[in-house]
Amino acid sequence: MDDEALMRGRVYGADHDDPDPGPRPGRVYRELVAGPLDGLLLDVTGWSADRLAAGAALATEIGAYGRGGHALYGPRPADPRRWDWQGDAP
C-alpha cells in the first residue's frame, strides 16, 4: 500500500458516526490484513519497537468469539507496515 492509499483508509476504533474516520497527519499507522478487521488502519503512534514486534489483540464484535472477542494481528516479516491476522481469541 502506498502512502496515498494509506491516507484514504479508516482507522480502527474510529466512531462510526465520525465524518472523517481516516488517518490524521503526524500519526503512524499499520494496515490490518485479513480477518475481521481487514483493511482498517491501526494507530501505533508512540509504540515502542518491542510493542510493535509483539502485535496486538484488538477488541472486535465481528470475530469468532463475538462481543468481548479479540482479533490477533502481528507484523508481516517482509513488510512490517502490514499486520497479518493470526486468529481470534476470547
Rosetta blueprint (number, residue, H / E / L):
1 M L
2 D L
3 D H
4 E H
5 A H
6 L H
7 M L
8 R L
9 G L
10 R L
11 V E
12 Y L
13 G L
14 A L
15 D L
16 H L
17 D L
18 D L
19 P L
20 D L
21 P L
22 G L
23 P L
24 R L
25 P L
26 G L
27 R L
28 V L
29 Y E
30 R E
31 E E
32 L E
33 V E
34 A L
35 G L
36 P L
37 L L
38 D L
39 G L
40 L L
41 L E
42 L E
43 D E
44 V L
45 T L
46 G L
47 W L
48 S L
49 A H
50 D H
51 R H
52 L H
53 A H
54 A H
55 G L
56 A E
57 A E
58 L E
59 A E
60 T E
61 E L
62 I L
63 G L
64 A L
65 Y L
66 G L
67 R L
68 G L
69 G E
70 H E
71 A E
72 L E
73 Y E
74 G E
75 P E
76 R E
77 P L
78 A L
79 D E
80 P E
81 R E
82 R E
83 W E
84 D E
85 W E
86 Q E
87 G E
88 D E
89 A E
90 P L
